[in-house]
């Protein structure tokens, strides 16, 4: 579905991505793990057209999408839940969700998806009229995911959905990710929480300082020595 | 002071406050979305009056057609201003775009002197607007009454656009977070153009009514009022539309109160605005309705 070839990103003099290759097949959960500053967010940003790629290609269903405007990506079905949630704190929960459906015209389908989002996140339904800025961190993350679902994504990308959340909430969020996946969604997940990410993922990539150093099925990476040492804490 | 005189001043104050409010909104909307003080806003206001003037005197259009054309053309000029002076600097440091705003302001003023001439022009006032109505012992020119009415109508429409339409929702989203708004598929450039268009249309409405009240046009007529509109926006809390309206009325009523309380003080009318600004900046720098910029992380 999504194929990245030799993608490079520069920020001024900094070479953030040094030619990475990545493949997200249809109906799979693929995860990209790595430490701070490894280039995980840069990868997502360049897919969405928020960061300029300095080389390489990104193909979505065979179509080259590198360095196209973000609004085109959204209309093609590429949707990103950004790092740090980035909900519109000055808007109500419902307005945030409707903004997710900004490019969509079919009112019936929008209402259907809105109900689906409320089913997934009953907490949001209780808070429809509340300003998003008054929600707790976990609720804001739910809203960010719900808002992305309202865009009717074909490929849902998530940037550190567990960041700064209590362990119980993290469990909820990953439960939701599995649930969305069962509905047939293709997901590209970026995480520092390598254990949780590899548990749900079909395939994983390890990114270190701008290059992919390891890749393999999620279960294999979980037991890989280097991954264990670097991200999961060494087991005796 | 007799009750009649008081009413007379009150009506004048509300009328002047309405004009300040309409123009302050333009400053506050642009600031809300671009974090930019659009110093050329007062000159956009001036251009609107000249467009209406030439539509009536040179093209011999009826007053309503001239006003409509002035509003539409001014909105387009506002959009053009953003395209030419601000968009190329969107990713530059904020100081650059501010300098560009000052430059745009000087350019418009001087082009106006070249094309319209430096000599004052008398704004042609249709007979409907020069009537005087008497309510009890209070006599008021019809313009003074129309101004607040038009202002309220404009504010209701603006409120509807900002709070009830999809574009308004997008505007509020863009003012909070550019990148997140882009991720919703919102075209930032369209929303910014729309904001400049709306702000400039309000400036045109305000400008035309200003010209009906003070019918003398000069190319620099936007300078001093422009500063006051800006002050009104700051008093209310820049970036906040309700704040701009509040600031406008406080400033308008305050100025009239100064003049009314003692004719000797009328020379200090302009100073009042600046003293008020200094006090606000000392006591509540974010303005009366301004929010603290500290955010939950």
HADDOCK unambig.tbl for C-alpha pairs under 7 A between the chains (distance, minus, plus):
assign (segid A and resid 70 and name CA) (segid B and resid 182 and name CA) 6.10 0.50 0.50
assign (segid A and resid 70 and name CA) (segid B and resid 183 and name CA) 6.52 0.50 0.50
assign (segid A and resid 70 and name CA) (segid B and resid 185 and name CA) 6.56 0.50 0.50
assign (segid A and resid 71 and name CA) (segid B and resid 182 and name CA) 6.32 0.50 0.50
assign (segid A and resid 71 and name CA) (segid B and resid 185 and name CA) 4.00 0.50 0.50
assign (segid A and resid 71 and name CA) (segid B and resid 186 and name CA) 6.20 0.50 0.50
assign (segid A and resid 71 and name CA) (segid B and resid 187 and name CA) 6.41 0.50 0.50
assign (segid A and resid 74 and name CA) (segid B and resid 183 and name CA) 6.87 0.50 0.50
assign (segid A and resid 74 and name CA) (segid B and resid 184 and name CA) 6.88 0.50 0.50
assign (segid A and resid 74 and name CA) (segid B and resid 185 and name CA) 5.37 0.50 0.50
assign (segid A and resid 75 and name CA) (segid B and resid 185 and name CA) 6.99 0.50 0.50
assign (segid A and resid 80 and name CA) (segid B and resid 183 and name CA) 6.70 0.50 0.50
assign (segid A and resid 86 and name CA) (segid B and resid 180 and name CA) 6.23 0.50 0.50
assign (segid A and resid 88 and name CA) (segid B and resid 173 and name CA) 6.06 0.50 0.50
assign (segid A and resid 88 and name CA) (segid B and resid 176 and name CA) 6.49 0.50 0.50
assign (segid A and resid 99 and name CA) (segid B and resid 184 and name CA) 6.34 0.50 0.50
assign (segid A and resid 100 and name CA) (segid B and resid 184 and name CA) 5.33 0.50 0.50
assign (segid A and resid 102 and name CA) (segid B and resid 184 and name CA) 6.39 0.50 0.50
assign (segid A and resid 102 and name CA) (segid B and resid 185 and name CA) 6.65 0.50 0.50
assign (segid A and resid 103 and name CA) (segid B and resid 185 and name CA) 6.29 0.50 0.50
